[in-house]
Amino acid sequence: MSTVKSSKSSNPGQSTMPTMPSLARALPKVEDEIRALATSSSLPVVNTFSGRITAAGGKRLRSVLVLSGSLAVSGTISAKAVTAAACVELLHAGSLVHDDLMDNAEERRGVRTVNADWGPGPAVLVGAVPVNTSMLARANQAALEHISPFAASRLARTVTDLVEGQVLEVMDLYDVRRTPDNALRSVELKTGALFEVGCVLAAHCADADEPTTTAMARFGALFGLMFQILDDLLDLASTAQRLGKPVGNDIRQGVYTFPLLRVLTENQRTLLAERGRELSDAEVTGLLAELRQTSMVADTLAHCTSLASQAVRALPDLPEPEALGILRELPGAYLDWAASQIA
């Protein structure tokens, strides 16, 4: 059976890409639909930036979840499933614009961000989570018109989750008293919700029953939680050379993540409390070096291994074994890739 390939590629999208012919045929259709939705504004300037953001690509892991999930349930990938995959990716792209705005990032996936070229105001209007415009609105509209009112409702609920997750994160910025549980709650809402809705829509587009849909939702939520924890770990324990982007950004921006909060010493907490907003590059580098000497990496990987196992156990038995195999292997494949990027 050809399912998921795991490698040490610097691009996790390549290391977790399924090779089933039906999925390989469907993924370009998703790209076409993403492009069409992202550039459907009557304002050319909005199309320029939305199209540039979505054309930058990425892992497209959420598309794979929707397509393989729907295939595993029904044995086919319907036009509705393709639209659902595009809608979830559009929500993800819109949330990234908002993240770039919050982080004052100048580049995303090798492409200059909207706020870098336009400034913060237009970035909010093109795709930021707090406003129901552009990419987010297009995704909801497409779901309502081409899938179902239920699909549109679930996507809208996910936007609410994204907003609430971001609010929780902002409220805790530079707060050394932030707890690991608070960090996890933000992750569940910001990342877990997107993975979860992808799996829910996969089941919905395949006319799955309620127990199957519930089980798929659980799988997506756990996978999304593991995915983001690993991403947070890499920001602390990988290198700019391996990831192709700077590391230590979360610390610089005052986002104290789950892997960090579990191992901080009193001295490190004091440093962040006193210097958090003014940390020099040398202080960040020194803190990262100290963290890498702790149990942070081993403990976080163990925690994520448990989440991956829970996610796989949550999956129900589904009619299409090859597509089910992809779903079962994706969490472990991503975990392997992330572990390979640790310095």
KEKE-3310 file (N, C-alpha, C; in steps of 0.2 Angstrom, whole numbers, plus 5000, padded with zeros to 4 digits):
npx = (5004:5003:5005:5010:5024:5039:5051:5067:5065:5066:5054:5039:5027:5030:5035:5024:5015:5002:5001:4991:4982:4969:4969:4980:4975:4965:4970:4976:4964:4959:4968:4965:4952:4955:4962:4953:4943:4950:4953:4941:4936:4928:4937:4953:4965:4963:4962:4975:4983:4977:4977:4991:4995:4988:4994:5006:5007:5011:5010:4997:4991:4979:4970:4973:4968:4955:4951:4956:4950:4936:4937:4940:4928:4918:4923:4925:4930:4921:4914:4910:4918:4930:4928:4926:4939:4946:4939:4943:4957:4957:4952:4963:4973:4968:4969:4983:4987:4982:4990:5003:5001:5000:5012:5020:5027:5037:5038:5031:5032:5041:5036:5032:5023:5006:5005:5018:5019:5007:5004:4996:4982:4976:4980:4972:4959:4960:4962:4962:4958:4949:4939:4925:4929:4934:4945:4940:4926:4923:4926:4916:4904:4906:4905:4892:4885:4889:4891:4883:4871:4875:4889:4893:4890:4898:4910:4909:4909:4921:4929:4925:4931:4945:4946:4944:4954:4965:4963:4965:4978:4984:4980:4988:5001:5018:5017:5023:5017:5008:5000:5004:4992:4984:4990:4989:4975:4973:4980:4971:4960:4965:4973:4969:4955:4954:4959:4950:4938:4940:4940:4928:4920:4925:4919:4905:4903:4904:4893:4893:4888:4882:4890:4902:4906:4908:4919:4929:4930:4936:4948:4954:4955:4964:4975:4978:4981:4993:5001:5003:5009:5021:5026:5028:5038:5048:5052:5059:5069:5075:5084:5088:5093:5088:5075:5072:5068:5069:5072:5066:5056:5044:5047:5053:5041:5033:5025:5023:5025:5018:5028:5039:5034:5033:5046:5053:5064:5066:5075:5075:5062:5062:5071:5063:5052:5057:5064:5057:5051:5061:5072:5088:5096:5106:5103:5091:5097:5105:5096:5088:5099:5100:5088:5088:5096:5089:5075:5066:5064:5063:5053:5042:5041:5038:5025:5018:5019:5011:4999:4998:4995:4983:4975:4975:4969:4957:4951:4938:4933:4934:4927:4936:4951:4964:4964:4960:4972:4981:4976:4979:4992:4997:4998:5010:5019:5021:5026:5038:5045:5046:5054:5065:5070:5075:5088)
npy = (4994:5011:5025:5036:5046:5048:5059:5068:5080:5098:5103:5100:5098:5090:5079:5073:5070:5061:5047:5041:5038:5044:5054:5062:5066:5074:5085:5095:5101:5106:5116:5124:5128:5135:5146:5152:5156:5165:5175:5181:5194:5210:5220:5223:5225:5218:5205:5204:5203:5193:5183:5181:5177:5165:5158:5155:5143:5130:5118:5111:5102:5102:5101:5088:5081:5083:5078:5064:5060:5061:5052:5040:5037:5036:5031:5039:5055:5069:5083:5092:5089:5093:5107:5109:5107:5117:5128:5127:5128:5141:5148:5145:5152:5165:5167:5166:5178:5187:5183:5186:5200:5202:5198:5207:5202:5201:5192:5178:5161:5163:5174:5192:5199:5205:5215:5220:5226:5234:5239:5239:5242:5239:5225:5219:5221:5213:5199:5196:5188:5194:5201:5198:5197:5196:5183:5175:5177:5173:5160:5155:5159:5151:5138:5139:5140:5129:5118:5115:5122:5118:5116:5129:5134:5127:5131:5145:5144:5140:5151:5159:5152:5153:5167:5168:5160:5168:5179:5174:5171:5184:5191:5185:5189:5191:5187:5179:5171:5163:5148:5131:5124:5135:5139:5128:5128:5140:5135:5124:5131:5139:5131:5118:5118:5121:5110:5101:5105:5103:5089:5086:5091:5083:5071:5075:5078:5066:5060:5054:5045:5051:5046:5042:5055:5062:5055:5057:5071:5071:5065:5075:5086:5082:5079:5092:5099:5092:5095:5109:5111:5104:5113:5124:5119:5118:5131:5134:5124:5121:5126:5141:5138:5125:5127:5137:5150:5162:5157:5157:5166:5166:5169:5181:5189:5188:5177:5164:5148:5131:5120:5128:5134:5123:5120:5131:5139:5147:5157:5160:5164:5175:5183:5184:5191:5203:5207:5204:5211:5218:5210:5206:5200:5192:5188:5180:5170:5164:5160:5151:5141:5137:5131:5120:5112:5106:5095:5098:5095:5081:5079:5085:5079:5067:5069:5073:5062:5054:5061:5059:5045:5044:5051:5043:5031:5037:5037:5029:5013:5013:5012:5013:5006:5010:5024:5027:5022:5032:5042:5037:5037:5050:5058:5052:5053:5067:5069:5062:5070:5082:5079:5076:5089:5095:5103)
npz = (5000:4996:5005:5015:5015:5024:5028:5029:5024:5023:5020:5027:5020:5009:5015:5020:5011:5003:4992:4984:4969:4967:4977:4972:4960:4965:4973:4964:4960:4971:4973:4962:4965:4977:4972:4963:4973:4981:4972:4969:4971:4967:4967:4960:4967:4980:4975:4970:4982:4990:4981:4980:4992:4994:4983:4987:4993:5004:5017:5015:5022:5028:5018:5013:5024:5023:5010:5011:5022:5018:5007:5014:5021:5011:4999:4988:4981:4982:4973:4982:4993:4988:4987:5001:5006:5000:5006:5019:5018:5014:5025:5034:5027:5028:5042:5044:5038:5048:5059:5054:5054:5068:5072:5066:5054:5040:5029:5022:5019:5009:5003:5002:5016:5018:5027:5027:5014:5013:5025:5042:5042:5029:5029:5039:5033:5021:5026:5039:5055:5064:5057:5046:5032:5015:5012:5023:5022:5009:5010:5018:5011:4999:5005:5009:4997:4989:4997:5010:5022:5035:5033:5031:5043:5052:5048:5051:5065:5067:5064:5074:5085:5081:5083:5097:5102:5098:5105:5118:5118:5116:5127:5136:5133:5136:5149:5162:5171:5164:5162:5157:5154:5150:5138:5130:5129:5120:5109:5106:5101:5091:5082:5083:5080:5067:5061:5066:5060:5047:5047:5051:5040:5030:5034:5033:5020:5014:5018:5031:5046:5063:5074:5067:5062:5074:5079:5069:5071:5083:5080:5072:5080:5090:5082:5077:5088:5092:5081:5082:5094:5091:5082:5089:5098:5088:5086:5097:5098:5085:5071:5062:5049:5047:5047:5038:5042:5055:5072:5089:5089:5096:5109:5108:5104:5115:5117:5126:5125:5126:5127:5132:5144:5153:5157:5162:5172:5189:5188:5174:5172:5179:5171:5160:5165:5168:5157:5146:5135:5130:5126:5121:5105:5109:5122:5119:5111:5121:5130:5123:5121:5134:5136:5128:5134:5144:5149:5139:5125:5124:5133:5127:5114:5119:5124:5113:5105:5113:5110:5096:5096:5103:5094:5083:5088:5090:5078:5068:5062:5044:5028:5016:5015:5011:5011:5024:5030:5027:5035:5047:5047:5046:5058:5064:5054:5053:5066:5065:5055:5062:5073:5066:5063:5074:5083)
capx = (5000:5007:5002:5013:5031:5042:5058:5070:5065:5064:5047:5034:5022:5033:5036:5018:5010:5000:5002:4985:4981:4963:4971:4984:4971:4960:4974:4976:4957:4958:4972:4961:4947:4957:4964:4946:4939:4954:4953:4934:4934:4928:4943:4959:4970:4962:4964:4982:4986:4974:4980:4998:4995:4986:4998:5013:5007:5012:5009:4991:4989:4972:4967:4974:4964:4948:4951:4957:4944:4930:4938:4940:4921:4913:4927:4925:4931:4916:4915:4909:4924:4935:4926:4927:4946:4948:4937:4947:4963:4956:4952:4969:4977:4966:4972:4990:4988:4981:4996:5008:5000:5001:5019:5024:5031:5038:5038:5028:5033:5045:5032:5031:5016:5002:5006:5024:5018:5002:5003:4992:4975:4974:4981:4966:4954:4961:4961:4963:4953:4944:4934:4922:4930:4939:4946:4935:4919:4923:4925:4909:4900:4907:4902:4884:4882:4891:4891:4877:4871:4879:4896:4894:4889:4904:4916:4909:4910:4928:4932:4924:4936:4951:4947:4945:4961:4970:4962:4968:4985:4986:4979:4994:5008:5024:5015:5027:5013:5004:5001:5004:4985:4981:4993:4985:4968:4974:4981:4966:4956:4968:4975:4965:4949:4955:4960:4944:4933:4942:4938:4920:4918:4926:4913:4899:4903:4904:4886:4894:4883:4885:4896:4908:4908:4911:4926:4933:4931:4941:4955:4957:4957:4970:4981:4979:4985:5000:5004:5005:5014:5027:5028:5030:5044:5054:5054:5063:5074:5077:5088:5085:5095:5084:5068:5072:5066:5072:5069:5065:5051:5038:5049:5053:5035:5030:5021:5026:5021:5017:5035:5043:5031:5034:5053:5056:5067:5064:5079:5073:5055:5064:5073:5057:5048:5061:5067:5054:5049:5068:5077:5093:5097:5111:5099:5087:5101:5107:5090:5087:5104:5099:5082:5090:5100:5084:5071:5060:5063:5061:5046:5037:5040:5034:5018:5016:5018:5004:4993:4997:4992:4976:4972:4974:4964:4950:4948:4934:4935:4931:4926:4941:4957:4970:4963:4961:4979:4984:4974:4982:5000:4999:5001:5016:5024:5023:5030:5045:5048:5047:5059:5071:5072:5078:5095)
capy = (5000:5017:5030:5042:5045:5052:5061:5074:5086:5104:5105:5095:5096:5085:5073:5070:5070:5055:5045:5038:5042:5048:5060:5065:5070:5079:5090:5101:5104:5110:5122:5128:5131:5140:5152:5155:5159:5170:5181:5183:5200:5215:5224:5220:5225:5213:5199:5203:5201:5187:5178:5180:5174:5158:5155:5154:5136:5128:5110:5109:5096:5102:5098:5081:5078:5083:5073:5057:5058:5059:5046:5034:5036:5035:5028:5044:5062:5072:5090:5095:5088:5098:5114:5110:5107:5124:5133:5126:5131:5149:5150:5145:5158:5171:5167:5168:5186:5190:5181:5191:5207:5202:5197:5212:5198:5204:5187:5171:5156:5166:5180:5197:5199:5210:5221:5223:5230:5239:5242:5235:5243:5234:5218:5217:5221:5207:5192:5195:5184:5198:5204:5193:5199:5193:5176:5171:5178:5169:5153:5154:5159:5145:5133:5139:5139:5123:5112:5115:5127:5115:5117:5136:5136:5125:5136:5151:5143:5139:5158:5161:5149:5156:5173:5167:5158:5173:5184:5171:5172:5191:5192:5182:5191:5193:5185:5173:5167:5159:5141:5127:5123:5141:5139:5123:5131:5144:5131:5120:5135:5142:5126:5112:5120:5121:5103:5098:5107:5099:5082:5086:5093:5077:5066:5078:5078:5059:5058:5050:5046:5055:5043:5043:5062:5064:5052:5061:5077:5070:5064:5081:5090:5079:5080:5099:5101:5089:5099:5116:5110:5103:5119:5128:5116:5119:5138:5134:5119:5120:5132:5145:5135:5119:5129:5142:5156:5163:5154:5161:5172:5167:5172:5189:5192:5187:5171:5159:5142:5125:5117:5133:5135:5117:5119:5137:5139:5153:5162:5161:5167:5182:5186:5186:5196:5209:5209:5201:5216:5221:5205:5206:5194:5188:5185:5175:5165:5161:5157:5145:5136:5134:5127:5114:5107:5103:5089:5101:5092:5074:5079:5088:5074:5061:5072:5073:5054:5052:5064:5055:5038:5046:5053:5037:5027:5040:5035:5023:5009:5016:5007:5013:5005:5014:5031:5026:5021:5039:5046:5034:5038:5057:5061:5049:5055:5073:5069:5060:5075:5088:5077:5077:5096:5097:5104)
capz = (5000:4995:5009:5017:5015:5029:5026:5033:5020:5026:5019:5029:5015:5005:5019:5022:5005:5001:4985:4981:4963:4968:4980:4968:4955:4968:4976:4960:4959:4977:4971:4957:4969:4981:4968:4961:4978:4983:4968:4966:4973:4962:4968:4958:4972:4984:4972:4970:4988:4992:4976:4981:4999:4993:4979:4991:4995:5011:5018:5012:5026:5030:5012:5013:5029:5021:5005:5013:5026:5014:5003:5018:5023:5005:4994:4983:4983:4978:4972:4989:4997:4985:4989:5008:5007:4998:5011:5025:5017:5014:5032:5036:5024:5031:5049:5043:5037:5054:5063:5051:5057:5075:5073:5061:5050:5033:5024:5024:5014:5004:4999:5007:5019:5016:5031:5025:5008:5013:5032:5046:5040:5023:5031:5042:5028:5016:5028:5047:5058:5068:5053:5042:5025:5010:5012:5027:5020:5003:5012:5021:5005:4995:5009:5010:4991:4986:5001:5014:5028:5040:5032:5032:5050:5055:5046:5055:5071:5067:5064:5081:5089:5079:5086:5104:5103:5097:5111:5124:5117:5116:5134:5140:5130:5140:5155:5164:5175:5160:5163:5151:5152:5146:5132:5127:5127:5115:5103:5104:5097:5085:5077:5083:5077:5059:5059:5067:5055:5041:5047:5051:5034:5026:5035:5031:5012:5013:5021:5037:5052:5068:5077:5063:5062:5080:5079:5065:5074:5089:5077:5069:5086:5093:5077:5076:5095:5092:5076:5084:5100:5088:5078:5095:5100:5083:5086:5102:5098:5079:5069:5056:5044:5046:5046:5033:5045:5062:5078:5095:5088:5101:5115:5106:5104:5121:5116:5130:5123:5131:5128:5136:5151:5157:5159:5164:5179:5192:5185:5167:5173:5181:5165:5155:5168:5169:5151:5141:5129:5128:5126:5115:5102:5113:5127:5116:5110:5127:5133:5119:5122:5141:5136:5124:5139:5148:5146:5135:5119:5126:5136:5122:5109:5122:5125:5106:5104:5116:5106:5090:5097:5104:5088:5078:5092:5089:5071:5067:5056:5039:5022:5012:5020:5010:5013:5031:5032:5026:5041:5053:5047:5045:5064:5065:5049:5054:5072:5063:5052:5067:5077:5062:5063:5081:5082)
cpx = (5004:5003:5006:5020:5034:5049:5061:5070:5063:5057:5042:5029:5024:5033:5030:5013:5008:5001:4997:4983:4975:4965:4975:4980:4967:4964:4974:4969:4956:4962:4968:4956:4949:4959:4958:4943:4943:4954:4946:4932:4933:4933:4949:4964:4969:4964:4971:4985:4983:4977:4987:4999:4994:4991:5005:5013:5007:5011:5003:4989:4982:4968:4967:4969:4957:4947:4951:4952:4938:4931:4938:4933:4917:4917:4927:4927:4926:4918:4914:4915:4930:4934:4927:4934:4948:4945:4941:4954:4963:4955:4959:4974:4975:4969:4979:4991:4987:4988:5002:5007:5002:5009:5024:5029:5031:5038:5035:5029:5037:5042:5031:5024:5012:5003:5013:5023:5013:5001:4997:4984:4973:4975:4974:4960:4954:4960:4961:4957:4947:4938:4932:4923:4934:4939:4941:4928:4918:4922:4918:4904:4900:4904:4894:4881:4883:4891:4884:4877:4875:4886:4897:4894:4895:4910:4916:4910:4918:4932:4931:4930:4943:4952:4948:4951:4966:4969:4965:4975:4987:4985:4985:5001:5012:5022:5018:5023:5008:5005:5001:4996:4982:4984:4990:4978:4968:4975:4975:4961:4959:4970:4971:4958:4949:4955:4953:4939:4934:4940:4931:4917:4919:4920:4907:4898:4902:4897:4888:4889:4886:4890:4903:4911:4911:4918:4931:4935:4937:4948:4958:4959:4963:4976:4983:4983:4992:5004:5007:5010:5021:5030:5031:5037:5050:5056:5059:5069:5077:5082:5085:5087:5091:5077:5067:5068:5069:5068:5069:5060:5046:5041:5050:5046:5030:5025:5024:5022:5022:5024:5039:5041:5033:5041:5056:5058:5065:5069:5077:5066:5057:5066:5068:5053:5051:5063:5063:5053:5056:5073:5081:5093:5101:5107:5094:5091:5103:5102:5088:5092:5102:5093:5083:5094:5095:5080:5066:5059:5060:5054:5041:5036:5036:5026:5015:5015:5012:4998:4992:4994:4985:4972:4970:4969:4957:4947:4944:4936:4931:4931:4932:4948:4963:4970:4963:4968:4983:4982:4978:4989:5002:5002:5008:5021:5026:5027:5037:5048:5050:5053:5066:5074:5075:5085:5099)
cpy = (5006:5022:5036:5041:5050:5053:5066:5080:5092:5107:5099:5093:5091:5079:5069:5069:5063:5053:5041:5041:5046:5055:5065:5069:5075:5085:5096:5104:5108:5117:5127:5132:5137:5147:5156:5159:5165:5176:5182:5189:5205:5220:5221:5220:5220:5206:5198:5200:5194:5181:5176:5176:5166:5154:5153:5146:5135:5120:5107:5103:5096:5099:5091:5077:5078:5078:5066:5055:5056:5053:5039:5032:5033:5031:5033:5050:5066:5080:5094:5095:5092:5105:5114:5110:5114:5129:5132:5129:5139:5151:5150:5151:5164:5172:5169:5175:5189:5189:5185:5198:5207:5202:5202:5208:5202:5199:5181:5167:5159:5172:5185:5197:5205:5216:5224:5228:5236:5242:5238:5236:5238:5227:5215:5216:5215:5201:5191:5192:5188:5201:5198:5196:5195:5186:5172:5171:5173:5162:5151:5154:5153:5139:5133:5138:5132:5117:5111:5121:5124:5116:5124:5137:5133:5129:5142:5150:5142:5146:5160:5158:5152:5163:5173:5165:5163:5178:5181:5172:5179:5193:5190:5184:5193:5191:5178:5168:5163:5152:5137:5125:5129:5141:5134:5125:5135:5140:5127:5125:5138:5137:5120:5112:5119:5113:5099:5099:5103:5092:5081:5087:5087:5072:5069:5077:5071:5056:5053:5050:5050:5052:5044:5050:5064:5061:5055:5068:5077:5069:5071:5086:5088:5080:5087:5101:5098:5094:5106:5115:5108:5109:5124:5126:5118:5126:5139:5129:5117:5126:5135:5141:5129:5122:5134:5149:5156:5159:5159:5166:5172:5170:5180:5192:5191:5181:5165:5152:5136:5122:5122:5133:5129:5116:5125:5137:5146:5159:5165:5165:5175:5186:5189:5191:5203:5212:5207:5205:5219:5216:5206:5200:5189:5184:5179:5169:5161:5157:5150:5139:5133:5129:5120:5109:5104:5097:5092:5097:5085:5074:5081:5082:5068:5063:5071:5066:5052:5055:5060:5048:5039:5047:5047:5032:5030:5038:5029:5019:5011:5011:5007:5012:5009:5021:5031:5025:5028:5042:5043:5036:5045:5059:5059:5052:5063:5074:5067:5066:5081:5085:5077:5084:5099:5097:5099)
cpz = (5000:4999:5010:5017:5020:5027:5030:5029:5025:5025:5021:5025:5011:5008:5021:5017:5003:4993:4981:4975:4964:4972:4976:4963:4959:4971:4971:4959:4965:4976:4967:4961:4974:4977:4965:4967:4981:4979:4965:4968:4967:4962:4966:4963:4978:4981:4971:4976:4990:4987:4978:4987:4998:4988:4982:4993:5002:5011:5015:5016:5028:5024:5011:5018:5026:5015:5007:5017:5022:5010:5008:5020:5017:4999:4988:4985:4979:4977:4978:4993:4995:4988:4997:5010:5005:5003:5017:5024:5017:5021:5035:5034:5027:5038:5049:5042:5044:5059:5060:5054:5064:5076:5069:5057:5043:5028:5027:5018:5008:5000:5005:5009:5017:5020:5029:5019:5009:5020:5035:5044:5035:5025:5034:5037:5023:5019:5035:5050:5061:5063:5048:5035:5021:5011:5017:5025:5013:5005:5014:5015:5001:4999:5009:5003:4988:4990:5005:5019:5034:5039:5033:5039:5054:5054:5050:5062:5072:5068:5071:5086:5087:5083:5094:5106:5103:5103:5117:5124:5118:5124:5139:5138:5136:5148:5158:5169:5171:5161:5157:5149:5148:5139:5127:5124:5121:5108:5101:5099:5091:5080:5077:5080:5070:5057:5060:5062:5049:5041:5048:5044:5029:5028:5033:5023:5010:5016:5027:5042:5058:5072:5074:5063:5068:5081:5075:5068:5079:5086:5075:5075:5089:5088:5077:5083:5094:5087:5078:5090:5096:5084:5084:5097:5095:5084:5092:5102:5091:5077:5063:5049:5042:5044:5040:5036:5052:5067:5084:5094:5093:5107:5114:5107:5110:5122:5120:5129:5128:5132:5133:5143:5155:5160:5162:5171:5182:5189:5178:5167:5175:5175:5161:5158:5168:5162:5145:5134:5126:5127:5120:5111:5106:5119:5125:5115:5116:5130:5129:5120:5129:5140:5132:5128:5144:5145:5141:5129:5120:5129:5131:5117:5112:5123:5118:5103:5106:5112:5100:5091:5099:5098:5083:5082:5091:5083:5071:5062:5050:5032:5017:5016:5018:5012:5021:5034:5031:5033:5047:5053:5047:5052:5065:5060:5051:5061:5070:5060:5057:5071:5073:5061:5069:5080:5087)
residu = (MET:SER:THR:VAL:LYS:SER:SER:LYS:SER:SER:ASN:PRO:GLY:GLN:SER:THR:MET:PRO:THR:MET:PRO:SER:LEU:ALA:ARG:ALA:LEU:PRO:LYS:VAL:GLU:ASP:GLU:ILE:ARG:ALA:LEU:ALA:THR:SER:SER:SER:LEU:PRO:VAL:VAL:ASN:THR:PHE:SER:GLY:ARG:ILE:THR:ALA:ALA:GLY:GLY:LYS:ARG:LEU:ARG:SER:VAL:LEU:VAL:LEU:SER:GLY:SER:LEU:ALA:VAL:SER:GLY:THR:ILE:SER:ALA:LYS:ALA:VAL:THR:ALA:ALA:ALA:CYS:VAL:GLU:LEU:LEU:HIS:ALA:GLY:SER:LEU:VAL:HIS:ASP:ASP:LEU:MET:ASP:ASN:ALA:GLU:GLU:ARG:ARG:GLY:VAL:ARG:THR:VAL:ASN:ALA:ASP:TRP:GLY:PRO:GLY:PRO:ALA:VAL:LEU:VAL:GLY:ALA:VAL:PRO:VAL:ASN:THR:SER:MET:LEU:ALA:ARG:ALA:ASN:GLN:ALA:ALA:LEU:GLU:HIS:ILE:SER:PRO:PHE:ALA:ALA:SER:ARG:LEU:ALA:ARG:THR:VAL:THR:ASP:LEU:VAL:GLU:GLY:GLN:VAL:LEU:GLU:VAL:MET:ASP:LEU:TYR:ASP:VAL:ARG:ARG:THR:PRO:ASP:ASN:ALA:LEU:ARG:SER:VAL:GLU:LEU:LYS:THR:GLY:ALA:LEU:PHE:GLU:VAL:GLY:CYS:VAL:LEU:ALA:ALA:HIS:CYS:ALA:ASP:ALA:ASP:GLU:PRO:THR:THR:THR:ALA:MET:ALA:ARG:PHE:GLY:ALA:LEU:PHE:GLY:LEU:MET:PHE:GLN:ILE:LEU:ASP:ASP:LEU:LEU:ASP:LEU:ALA:SER:THR:ALA:GLN:ARG:LEU:GLY:LYS:PRO:VAL:GLY:ASN:ASP:ILE:ARG:GLN:GLY:VAL:TYR:THR:PHE:PRO:LEU:LEU:ARG:VAL:LEU:THR:GLU:ASN:GLN:ARG:THR:LEU:LEU:ALA:GLU:ARG:GLY:ARG:GLU:LEU:SER:ASP:ALA:GLU:VAL:THR:GLY:LEU:LEU:ALA:GLU:LEU:ARG:GLN:THR:SER:MET:VAL:ALA:ASP:THR:LEU:ALA:HIS:CYS:THR:SER:LEU:ALA:SER:GLN:ALA:VAL:ARG:ALA:LEU:PRO:ASP:LEU:PRO:GLU:PRO:GLU:ALA:LEU:GLY:ILE:LEU:ARG:GLU:LEU:PRO:GLY:ALA:TYR:LEU:ASP:TRP:ALA:ALA:SER:GLN:ILE:ALA)
# end
